[in-house]
Amino acid sequence: MLMLSVEYTDTYGGESNYSWVRRATIQADDRRSTATVMRRAKRAVGISGLRGKTYDYGDMIEFRPYGMATVMFVTVDGR
């Protein structure tokens, strides 16, 4: 099982701002799909049902909801 860190925060000028942030830790198995991870991550920070653009960088997944100045990052938890 992988432990993943989730951070959901506001943006300013398109960059993450961190004037507020919601954090969570989720579990995913090693054969996870990006869609499965995104469903769990969005549920963990309370934004289920929001549509947006997802970018998978391999070691990090970035999600930007449409029409909102926010961003969510999902990374492997190094604890």
GUTOR-163332 format. One line per 3 residues: number of its first residue (from 0); their letters; for each residue x, z, y of N, C-alpha, C. Coordinates in pm, whole numbers. Layout:
REM GUTOR-163332
NUM> a> X/Z/Y/X/Z/Y/X/Z/Y ~ ...;
END
This chain:
REM GUTOR-163332
0> mlm> 83/0/-119/0/0/0/87/0/126 ~ 48/-81/220/114/-85/350/37/3/448 ~ 106/75/530/44/149/640/67/65/766;
3> lsv> -41/36/838/-34/-48/957/-79/31/1079 ~ -6/17/1189/-41/79/1316/-123/-20/1398 ~ -229/31/1460/-316/-51/1543/-316/7/1683;
6> eyt> -296/-76/1785/-303/-35/1925/-394/-131/1999 ~ -492/-78/2069/-585/-157/2147/-576/-108/2291 ~ -544/-196/2385/-521/-154/2522/-567/-262/2620;
9> dty> -561/-227/2747/-599/-320/2853/-480/-410/2889 ~ -510/-516/2965/-404/-604/3012/-411/-616/3164 ~ -300/-652/3221/-292/-680/3364/-207/-804/3379;
12> gge> -265/-910/3432/-193/-1036/3444/-158/-1097/3310 ~ -237/-1065/3207/-213/-1119/3074/-117/-1039/2988 ~ -51/-940/3045/44/-856/2972/-20/-722/2940;
15> sny> 18/-660/2827/-37/-529/2792/1/-429/2900 ~ -97/-344/2938/-79/-254/3051/-68/-107/3011 ~ -138/-64/2907/-135/72/2856/-180/176/2957;
18> swv> -273/142/3050/-331/246/3135/-428/329/3051 ~ -477/273/2943/-549/345/2838/-515/277/2707 ~ -526/349/2597/-493/291/2467/-569/365/2358;
21> rra> -615/291/2259/-674/349/2138/-577/316/2025 ~ -540/419/1949/-446/399/1837/-512/442/1707 ~ -474/375/1599/-523/409/1467/-419/365/1364;
24> tiq> -430/419/1244/-347/378/1131/-441/336/1019 ~ -415/221/960/-498/171/851/-410/139/731 ~ -474/123/615/-402/85/494/-441/-56/454;
27> add> -346/-129/398/-373/-261/344/-283/-281/223 ~ -333/-351/124/-247/-377/9/-149/-490/43 ~ -49/-507/-40/59/-602/-12/13/-747/-10;
30> rrs> -99/-777/-74/-149/-914/-81/-258/-937/23 ~ -251/-868/132/-356/-872/234/-363/-1009/300 ~ -484/-1044/344/-500/-1164/426/-515/-1119/571;
33> tat> -485/-1207/662/-497/-1174/805/-641/-1136/839 ~ -738/-1206/783/-878/-1177/812/-918/-1036/766 ~ -872/-995/650/-902/-861/599/-840/-755/688;
36> vmr> -715/-774/725/-647/-679/813/-719/-670/947 ~ -759/-782/1002/-827/-783/1132/-960/-710/1126 ~ -1036/-730/1019/-1164/-657/1006/-1142/-507/1005;
39> rak> -1043/-461/927/-1014/-318/919/-961/-263/1052 ~ -873/-338/1117/-815/-294/1244/-921/-286/1353 ~ -1006/-388/1364/-1111/-389/1466/-1209/-274/1442;
42> rav> -1242/-247/1317/-1331/-135/1286/-1266/-2/1326 ~ -1135/11/1302/-1064/137/1330/-1062/171/1479 ~ -1058/71/1567/-1053/99/1711/-1187/74/1780;
45> gis> -1291/45/1702/-1426/37/1757/-1463/-94/1824 ~ -1404/-204/1781/-1439/-332/1842/-1489/-432/1739 ~ -1550/-384/1632/-1607/-474/1531/-1705/-570/1597;
48> glr> -1706/-692/1552/-1800/-790/1603/-1750/-870/1722 ~ -1641/-827/1786/-1587/-905/1898/-1514/-1028/1845 ~ -1537/-1140/1908/-1465/-1261/1873/-1351/-1281/1970;
51> gkt> -1248/-1349/1923/-1134/-1373/2009/-1032/-1460/1940 ~ -913/-1464/1994/-803/-1544/1942/-703/-1453/1871 ~ -665/-1489/1749/-571/-1412/1670/-441/-1490/1656;
54> ydy> -330/-1421/1677/-197/-1480/1662/-122/-1399/1556 ~ -78/-1464/1449/-4/-1396/1342/142/-1434/1354 ~ 226/-1338/1392/369/-1361/1411/452/-1322/1289;
57> gdm> 386/-1287/1180/457/-1247/1059/474/-1096/1051 ~ 543/-1037/1148/562/-891/1148/465/-821/1243 ~ 385/-898/1316/286/-842/1408/169/-939/1419;
60> ief> 49/-883/1430/-71/-962/1456/-123/-921/1592 ~ -153/-1019/1676/-206/-994/1810/-347/-1051/1817 ~ -440/-975/1874/-578/-1019/1888/-620/-1003/2034;
63> rpy> -672/-1111/2093/-719/-1109/2232/-867/-1148/2234 ~ -956/-1049/2257/-1099/-1081/2262/-1130/-1176/2377 ~ -1225/-1268/2354/-1267/-1361/2458/-1335/-1287/2572;
66> gma> -1303/-1325/2696/-1371/-1273/2814/-1342/-1128/2848 ~ -1241/-1070/2790/-1206/-930/2816/-1057/-923/2849 ~ -1020/-832/2934/-879/-813/2969/-819/-706/2879;
69> tvm> -823/-732/2747/-770/-638/2649/-691/-712/2543 ~ -612/-636/2467/-533/-692/2358/-519/-586/2249 ~ -512/-631/2124/-490/-541/2011/-367/-590/1935;
72> fvt> -281/-496/1898/-162/-526/1820/-170/-453/1687 ~ -134/-520/1578/-127/-459/1445/15/-481/1394 ~ 85/-371/1365/223/-378/1316/239/-286/1197;
75> vdg> 345/-308/1119/376/-221/1006/420/-86/1062 ~ 359/21/1008/391/157/1052/525/198/989 ~ 621/232/1070/755/264/1023/775/408/982;
78> r> 670/486/970/687/629/932/725/646/791;
END
